[in-house]
Amino acid sequence: MRKRQRASTIAVIALLASMAAITSASAQQLKFIVGTAAGGAIDAYVRVIAEHMSKTLGKTYIVESRPGNSSNLAAQYVVSAPADGTTIMIGTQALMEINPHVFNHPRWSQSDYLPLIKGVEAPLVLVAHPSVPAKTFKEFLDWAKSRSGFLSYASYSPGTPSHFLGALLNERFDLNLNHVPYRGSAPQTVDLIAGHALFGFTQTQSAVPNVETGKMRALAVTGEKRFPQLPDTPTFAELGYPEFNTGIWFGLLVRKDTPPDLVEPLLKAAVAAHADPAVRKLLEAQGFLVSGQTGEGFAKAISAGSERWAKLVRSTGFKAGD
């Protein structure tokens, strides 16, 4: 009898030790939450940064994709997770600056988040499948006008800069285009390459390698200056259309109520990652422009961008579910 009790006690102790080990390991793990499907441009950014930060902080990490509802599901998940400094949201311009104006009742708000760092920026590129008989933006407009009512533009998700730039293109040049939204940049790219989608605004990380191999044709970029990896592609501003001057960004955010003593090491690790020459080289090779803007400056940039996109959203009349 005593032997059985002793064996039972040992088993309970072993179970408790195992649970404690699991809890301890979980506390040491960083979770980077992405609101889009795996394999897109965000993945290319976050995996480089996550690896560097995990080494700095002495923790393991995972990158977890939680796509759905234009990244709102991921944002809701993060604000519902413990404010213990282990769950990090990969914020985007679309999520933080546009979503609040297109969703009536999202279960999160900008005020739920503390911006850590704007990691990278990039313009968008208007690309076309090689079957489109246009090598310049002017030729593209002539072709699109000749097929008014029969063409669609592809965006990588509804309610994103890709969507609204397409809407602006449609309205500005009276092209009578339909909108075909995808569930991330990866599926949009697949269909653009295959010719199932003939044109659309896409991310430079998706466009550059496919333009270089002739699978896509770049017609114009939305940045203030020509994109270094597409030096022969003019900006919209050069062509006389400065209203298309915009870009995207990816960055890191945590819950607003995360204690300062937990935020500080995260911020230092994030700054170190983005400042590392090897990391910068990797990100720039992928088509990103490294920002590194932090703190109040980053928060003000989000606020200003939100005001700008609010006007464009109102002009289109778009609401989630349209």
C-alpha positions as CSV (number, residue, x, y, z in Angstrom):
1,M,0.0,0.0,0.0
2,R,2.8,2.4,1.0
3,K,4.6,1.6,-2.2
4,R,1.5,2.5,-4.2
5,Q,1.2,5.8,-2.4
6,R,4.9,6.5,-2.9
7,A,4.6,5.8,-6.6
8,S,1.5,8.0,-6.8
9,T,3.2,10.8,-5.1
10,I,6.2,10.5,-7.4
11,A,3.9,10.6,-10.4
12,V,2.2,13.7,-9.2
13,I,5.5,15.4,-8.5
14,A,6.7,14.5,-11.9
15,L,3.5,15.9,-13.5
16,L,3.8,19.2,-11.6
17,A,7.5,19.5,-12.6
18,S,6.6,18.9,-16.2
19,M,3.8,21.5,-16.1
20,A,6.1,24.0,-14.4
21,A,8.7,23.4,-17.2
22,I,6.1,23.9,-19.9
23,T,4.9,27.1,-18.2
24,S,8.5,28.4,-17.8
25,A,9.3,27.6,-21.5
26,S,6.1,29.4,-22.6
27,A,7.0,32.5,-20.6
28,Q,10.4,32.6,-22.4
29,Q,8.8,32.3,-25.9
30,L,8.0,35.4,-28.0
31,K,4.9,35.2,-30.2
32,F,4.9,37.4,-33.3
33,I,1.3,37.6,-34.6
34,V,0.7,38.2,-38.3
35,G,-2.7,39.0,-39.6
36,T,-2.2,37.7,-43.2
37,A,-1.6,34.3,-44.8
38,A,1.9,32.9,-44.5
39,G,4.3,33.4,-47.4
40,G,3.6,37.0,-48.1
41,A,5.7,40.1,-47.8
42,I,5.1,40.4,-44.0
43,D,6.7,37.0,-43.5
44,A,9.9,38.1,-45.2
45,Y,10.2,41.0,-42.7
46,V,9.1,39.4,-39.5
47,R,11.2,36.3,-39.6
48,V,14.4,38.3,-39.9
49,I,13.5,40.6,-37.1
50,A,12.1,37.9,-34.8
51,E,15.2,35.8,-35.0
52,H,17.5,38.7,-34.1
53,M,15.3,39.8,-31.2
54,S,15.0,36.3,-29.8
55,K,18.8,36.0,-29.7
56,T,19.1,39.4,-28.0
57,L,16.5,38.6,-25.4
58,G,17.5,35.0,-24.9
59,K,14.1,33.6,-25.8
60,T,12.7,31.2,-28.4
61,Y,10.1,32.6,-30.8
62,I,7.3,31.6,-33.1
63,V,5.7,33.5,-36.0
64,E,2.0,32.8,-35.9
65,S,-0.3,33.6,-38.9
66,R,-3.9,34.4,-37.9
67,P,-5.5,35.6,-41.2
68,G,-9.1,36.7,-41.5
69,N,-11.3,39.7,-41.5
70,S,-8.6,42.0,-42.9
71,S,-6.2,41.2,-40.0
72,N,-8.8,42.2,-37.3
73,L,-8.8,38.7,-35.9
74,A,-5.1,38.9,-35.2
75,A,-5.4,42.3,-33.7
76,Q,-8.3,41.1,-31.5
77,Y,-6.2,38.1,-30.4
78,V,-3.3,40.2,-29.3
79,V,-5.3,42.7,-27.2
80,S,-7.0,39.6,-25.6
81,A,-3.6,38.0,-24.7
82,P,-1.9,38.7,-21.4
83,A,0.0,42.0,-21.4
84,D,3.3,40.2,-20.4
85,G,5.5,41.4,-23.2
86,T,5.6,38.0,-25.0
87,T,2.9,38.6,-27.7
88,I,3.8,41.1,-30.4
89,M,1.5,42.3,-33.2
90,I,3.0,42.9,-36.6
91,G,1.2,46.1,-37.4
92,T,0.7,47.3,-40.9
93,Q,-0.5,50.6,-42.5
94,A,-3.8,48.9,-43.6
95,L,-4.5,47.5,-40.1
96,M,-3.7,50.6,-38.0
97,E,-4.5,53.4,-40.3
98,I,-7.3,52.1,-42.6
99,N,-9.2,49.4,-40.8
100,P,-10.6,51.8,-38.1
101,H,-12.4,53.7,-40.9
102,V,-13.9,50.7,-42.8
103,F,-15.1,48.5,-39.9
104,N,-18.0,49.7,-37.9
105,H,-17.4,47.6,-34.7
106,P,-14.0,46.0,-34.6
107,R,-13.2,44.4,-31.3
108,W,-10.0,46.4,-30.8
109,S,-8.9,50.0,-31.4
110,Q,-5.8,52.0,-32.0
111,S,-5.8,53.1,-28.4
112,D,-5.4,49.4,-27.3
113,Y,-1.9,49.4,-28.8
114,L,1.5,50.8,-27.9
115,P,3.6,51.4,-31.1
116,L,7.1,50.1,-30.6
117,I,8.8,50.6,-33.9
118,K,8.0,51.2,-37.6
119,G,10.3,48.6,-39.1
120,V,10.2,49.0,-42.8
121,E,8.5,51.0,-45.5
122,A,8.0,50.5,-49.2
123,P,6.0,51.9,-52.1
124,L,3.5,49.9,-54.0
125,V,3.9,49.1,-57.7
126,L,1.2,49.0,-60.4
127,V,2.1,45.9,-62.3
128,A,0.5,44.1,-65.3
129,H,0.7,40.7,-66.7
130,P,2.9,40.5,-69.8
131,S,-0.2,39.7,-71.9
132,V,-1.4,43.3,-71.4
133,P,-0.3,45.2,-74.5
134,A,1.2,48.2,-72.6
135,K,4.8,49.0,-71.7
136,T,4.1,52.4,-70.2
137,F,1.5,53.9,-67.9
138,K,0.1,56.0,-70.7
139,E,-0.3,52.9,-73.0
140,F,-1.9,51.1,-70.1
141,L,-4.5,53.9,-69.7
142,D,-5.3,53.8,-73.4
143,W,-5.7,50.1,-73.4
144,A,-7.9,50.1,-70.2
145,K,-10.1,52.9,-71.6
146,S,-10.6,50.9,-74.8
147,R,-11.9,48.0,-72.7
148,S,-14.1,50.0,-70.3
149,G,-16.4,47.8,-68.2
150,F,-14.6,44.6,-69.0
151,L,-11.5,44.8,-66.8
152,S,-10.8,44.1,-63.1
153,Y,-8.0,45.1,-60.8
154,A,-6.5,42.8,-58.2
155,S,-5.8,44.0,-54.7
156,Y,-4.0,41.8,-52.0
157,S,-6.9,42.4,-49.6
158,P,-10.0,44.6,-49.3
159,G,-9.6,47.7,-47.3
160,T,-5.8,48.0,-47.9
161,P,-3.7,50.6,-49.8
162,S,-3.7,48.1,-52.7
163,H,-7.5,48.3,-52.8
164,F,-7.9,52.0,-52.4
165,L,-5.1,52.9,-54.9
166,G,-7.0,50.8,-57.4
167,A,-10.2,52.6,-56.5
168,L,-8.4,55.9,-57.0
169,L,-7.0,54.8,-60.3
170,N,-10.5,53.8,-61.4
171,E,-12.1,57.1,-60.3
172,R,-9.2,59.4,-61.5
173,F,-9.2,58.0,-65.1
174,D,-12.9,56.8,-65.3
175,L,-11.9,53.3,-66.2
176,N,-15.0,51.5,-65.0
177,L,-13.0,48.7,-63.3
178,N,-14.2,45.9,-61.1
179,H,-12.4,45.1,-57.9
180,V,-11.1,41.6,-57.2
181,P,-9.7,41.3,-53.6
182,Y,-7.4,38.5,-52.6
183,R,-6.5,37.1,-49.1
184,G,-2.9,38.3,-49.0
185,S,-0.1,39.3,-51.3
186,A,1.0,35.7,-51.9
187,P,-2.3,34.6,-53.6
188,Q,-2.5,37.9,-55.4
189,T,1.0,37.4,-56.8
190,V,0.2,33.8,-57.9
191,D,-2.8,35.0,-60.0
192,L,-0.9,38.0,-61.4
193,I,1.8,35.6,-62.6
194,A,-0.7,33.1,-64.0
195,G,-2.6,35.8,-65.8
196,H,-5.9,35.2,-63.9
197,A,-5.5,38.8,-62.7
198,L,-4.2,41.2,-65.4
199,F,-3.1,44.1,-63.2
200,G,-3.1,45.7,-59.8
201,F,-1.1,47.4,-57.1
202,T,1.2,45.0,-55.3
203,Q,4.0,45.1,-52.9
204,T,7.6,45.6,-54.1
205,Q,8.7,42.4,-52.3
206,S,6.3,40.5,-54.6
207,A,6.9,42.6,-57.7
208,V,10.7,43.0,-58.0
209,P,11.7,39.3,-58.6
210,N,8.9,38.8,-61.0
211,V,9.5,42.0,-62.9
212,E,13.2,41.0,-63.2
213,T,12.2,37.6,-64.7
214,G,9.6,39.0,-67.0
215,K,6.6,37.5,-65.3
216,M,5.2,40.9,-64.5
217,R,5.6,44.4,-66.0
218,A,6.0,47.4,-63.7
219,L,4.2,50.5,-64.9
220,A,4.7,53.0,-62.1
221,V,5.6,53.1,-58.3
222,T,3.8,55.1,-55.6
223,G,6.9,56.4,-53.7
224,E,8.4,59.9,-53.6
225,K,11.5,58.7,-55.5
226,R,12.2,55.9,-57.9
227,F,12.5,52.6,-56.2
228,P,16.2,51.4,-56.1
229,Q,15.4,47.9,-57.4
230,L,13.1,49.2,-60.2
231,P,15.2,52.1,-61.4
232,D,13.6,52.2,-64.9
233,T,10.1,52.4,-63.5
234,P,8.8,56.0,-63.1
235,T,6.9,57.3,-60.0
236,F,3.3,58.5,-60.4
237,A,4.5,61.9,-59.3
238,E,7.0,62.0,-62.3
239,L,4.1,61.2,-64.5
240,G,2.0,64.1,-63.2
241,Y,-0.1,62.2,-60.6
242,P,1.2,63.1,-57.1
243,E,-2.1,62.0,-55.5
244,F,-0.8,58.4,-55.9
245,N,2.2,59.2,-53.7
246,T,1.9,56.7,-50.8
247,G,3.6,53.6,-49.3
248,I,3.1,50.8,-46.9
249,W,4.8,50.0,-43.6
250,F,5.3,47.1,-41.2
251,G,6.1,47.5,-37.6
252,L,5.8,46.1,-34.1
253,L,3.2,46.9,-31.5
254,V,2.2,45.5,-28.1
255,R,-0.8,46.0,-25.8
256,K,-1.0,49.5,-24.4
257,D,-1.1,48.3,-20.8
258,T,2.1,46.2,-21.0
259,P,4.3,47.2,-18.0
260,P,7.2,49.6,-18.9
261,D,9.8,47.2,-17.5
262,L,8.6,44.7,-20.1
263,V,8.3,47.2,-22.9
264,E,11.8,48.6,-22.5
265,P,13.8,45.4,-23.3
266,L,11.5,44.6,-26.2
267,L,12.1,48.1,-27.7
268,K,15.8,47.9,-27.2
269,A,15.9,44.5,-28.9
270,A,13.8,45.8,-31.8
271,V,15.9,48.9,-32.3
272,A,19.1,46.7,-32.2
273,A,17.6,44.4,-34.8
274,H,16.7,47.1,-37.2
275,A,20.1,48.8,-36.8
276,D,22.1,45.7,-37.4
277,P,23.9,46.1,-40.8
278,A,23.4,42.4,-41.6
279,V,19.7,42.7,-41.0
280,R,19.4,45.9,-42.9
281,K,21.2,44.3,-45.9
282,L,18.8,41.4,-45.8
283,L,15.7,43.6,-45.6
284,E,16.9,46.0,-48.3
285,A,17.6,43.0,-50.6
286,Q,14.0,42.0,-50.1
287,G,12.9,45.4,-51.3
288,F,12.3,47.2,-48.0
289,L,13.4,50.6,-46.9
290,V,14.4,50.3,-43.2
291,S,12.8,53.0,-41.0
292,G,13.4,52.3,-37.4
293,Q,11.1,55.2,-36.2
294,T,10.0,54.6,-32.6
295,G,8.0,56.0,-29.8
296,E,6.0,59.2,-30.1
297,G,7.2,59.9,-33.6
298,F,5.8,56.5,-34.7
299,A,2.5,57.1,-32.9
300,K,2.1,60.6,-34.6
301,A,2.9,59.1,-38.0
302,I,0.1,56.5,-37.5
303,S,-2.3,59.3,-36.5
304,A,-1.4,61.5,-39.5
305,G,-1.7,58.5,-41.9
306,S,-5.1,57.6,-40.4
307,E,-6.4,61.1,-41.2
308,R,-5.2,60.9,-44.7
309,W,-6.7,57.4,-45.4
310,A,-10.0,58.4,-43.7
311,K,-10.6,61.0,-46.4
312,L,-9.9,58.5,-49.2
313,V,-12.1,55.9,-47.6
314,R,-15.0,58.4,-47.3
315,S,-14.6,59.4,-51.0
316,T,-15.0,55.7,-52.1
317,G,-17.9,55.1,-49.7
318,F,-16.4,51.7,-48.9
319,K,-17.4,49.8,-45.8
320,A,-16.4,46.3,-44.7
321,G,-18.8,43.9,-46.3
322,D,-19.2,45.9,-49.5
